[in-house]
Amino acid sequence: SIADQLIDSYLVIQKGLASDGLVTAKKGAEQFILAVENTSENLEREWKLSKLGTSARVISATSKIETARIAFLELSQGMISLLEEMGATLETPLYIAYCPMAFDNKGGSWLQSDKTLANPYYGPMMLRCGRIQKQITKSHSNHTDSFHDHDRKIDNDGEHEGHG
């Protein structure tokens, strides 16, 4: 699915930022932009992918890792809502992680592919800061804890306050 192509390049950005590797993050962002451009237009409209592409373009163009991290927060919020709507068909598990201290204690979420925290908003300085909130399971699995009926309290946890 389109989500899978986006996730692969998204994870390159996440791992890049977590290791202070702006060059890696920018490569991932370029792959991400290509993946968005390869989707059909009705999909792009339907999933607001152009907004994701815009965030990725900021990352691919910047020479400042702080700028890349701010754009990655937007990218992450978009990807999380995309996956909540669409479900992932990936074989690999995905986890939603959250760091309450990111961006002057406003907090920020991101996706990563394993349970060991790799914080893209701080990098090596505070690599393990945050917590895994939940796993995104495959949408077609028979798990009773699949994404949609498990732990719906992500929105009223106070985590999304102050947006808008």
Disulfide bonds with the S-S distance in Angstrom:
none
